[in-house]
Amino acid sequence: MELGESENAPLQAQVVLSFQSYPTTRCVLLEVQVPAALAQPGQSVGSAVFDCFEAALGAEVRIWSYTQPRFQKELNLTQQLPALPWLNVSADGDDVRLVLDVSEEQRFSLLLYWNQAQGASKPRWHSNLTGPQNITLSHTDLVPCLCIQVWPLEPDSVRTSFCPFRKDPRAHRNLWRTARLSLLPLRNWKLEAPCSLQAEVVLCWQAPGGGPCQPLAPPMLRENVTMNKILKFPLLKEHPNLCVQVSNWEKLQIQECPWADSLGPLKNDVLLVETRGPQDNRSLCALEPHGCTPLPSRVSTRAARLGEQLLQDLHSGQCVQLWDGDDLGALWTCPLDKYIHRRWALVWLACLLLAAVLFVFLFLKKDRVKAAPTRGRAVLLLHSADGAGFERAVGALASALGRLPLRVAVDLWSRQELSAQGPLAWVHGQRRQTLQEGGVVVLLFSPGAAALCREWLQGGAAAPGNHDPHDAFPASLNCVLPDFLQGRAPGCYVVACFDGLLPPDAVPAPFRAVPVYSLPSQMPDFLRCLQGRRASRPGRLLADRAEQVSRALQPALDSCFLSPGAPGPVTGPE
């Protein structure tokens, strides 16, 4: 605004603000006065601020300013307001994508909120963004009242809201999935949910053992309720079997028994429905799965059979009143446990009598019942024929092991079968039977057996023919050596040798893949390995058995060293 011709009169100017955008048009006229003393020729006098002019986003605002009276110079310009962000909602698999198409430099705010009852809103997420944005919403976050609000980061920007999920089936499913029935003091309650929707609520009676929950018209008629609004149960007393059903568009959405947590699980009670008519006329019926059975009645139902007792309980005050509707009627609950206990008492008495008779019968027959002998673990003892003294030591060991819970097989006791079948067939059959029964094969090494194995491993040929025809050890090499070479021996084989006759390290290397025991010095560990899973816990019993076997073996082992044909001791591997 420039200084006018008059030096004393105040400087006057008018400013016109206007915009036109279908269907809205707005126009404002401002009048500005400046004292002449403040105006200087050729200089700006000041500025005017008007901060309450509302215009739509994206519109053009015309600003026209002139002095009064008018001079030649006028101000006339057009201001373009920021454009409204363009929002598109599209599917992204199961999720939802929000696409905001704005210029790269434009800054705007995005707010997600729940539009609840009576215009109230609950913010869920807010962020200031710049430029085009793609935002993904999980389908589990959708509810019908989820709305989107967007506005440019400009002073006094108009906010634009969208609520695109009002009819989305996923949003409605999520709403009912998150809805909860909450109990409040003084028998008040409410349905808690993100959105405010209309629903139908009714009380029902849930009998134990499953089955549908039966609606109770009185005391609570099926009526519409509003989410997040406090309501009151018209009851005199709570009961765990009383439940609440919430339906929407005739579809059951929620069924909860709100007192089951505080009062315990469902009770085996019967609900009596009292109907009151004119002239104090009353009738009672028992609510059952098929309907309400009048009392007394001759129909064949549980409540009808107990009709007289239930009426006596009601008149004697043993039933609890849940609701009193004056002229409408009342609801009573009566326990049935005592009647069921009587029936079960007879059943238990019969079972006890039967058990007593069976006990007496077994007691009288106990002398005729013999326990089946315990079958010990199968043990196959393979050895080399190294003279009579060594065979006596092998026989003593086999006999001592046989007195334990072990089933021992050795060629010394099966000469006839060995001659009839041949050493190879006998060893193969005994080995297969022992392993199939979960037993163990013991290779008892002597100096002769060790030498024979080395000869066998070096030459790779069949056993030499100059051995005793009753010696099963050369034949056993055909059967057992593949198990050792192919890694199948652990758990199925055990190697043993006698103290002073053959040290453990003199056993050929392939056979040291399994435990090697020197007897009798390592007798406890040897017996524990033979018994396997049947082994008793380490203690006095195992020590006593090891001592018994050692005492039985030692004389035969001493005579083996004194025998002229006994094999000489070996001090180590050759």
Protein Blocks (a to p, Z undefined) as FASTA:
>chain_A
ZZdfblkbccdddddddddddfbdcdddddddddfklpcghiafbdcddfkbccdehiac
ddddddddddfbdcddddddddddddddddehjbccddddddfklccddddddddeehia
cdfbdcddehjddddddfklpcfklccddddddehiacddddfklmgmklmmmmmmmpcc
dddehhiacdddfbdcddddddddddehiajddddfbfcdcddddehiacdddbfbdcfk
lccdddeehiafbdcdfklmmnopadddddddddddehhiacdddddfkbccddddfbdc
fklmmmmmmmmmmmnopaccfbdehjnoccddddfklmmmmmmmmmmmmmmmmmmmmmmm
mmmmmmmpccddddddddddddddebjklmmmmmmmmmmmmmpccddddfklmmmmmmmn
opklmmmmmmmmmmmnopacdddddfklmmmmmmmmmnopacdfkbcfklmklmmmmmmm
mmmmnopmgopaccdddehkacfklpcfklmmpccdddfklmmmmmmmmnmmmpccddfk
lmmmmmmmmmmmmmmmmmmmmpmkbccddfbdZZ
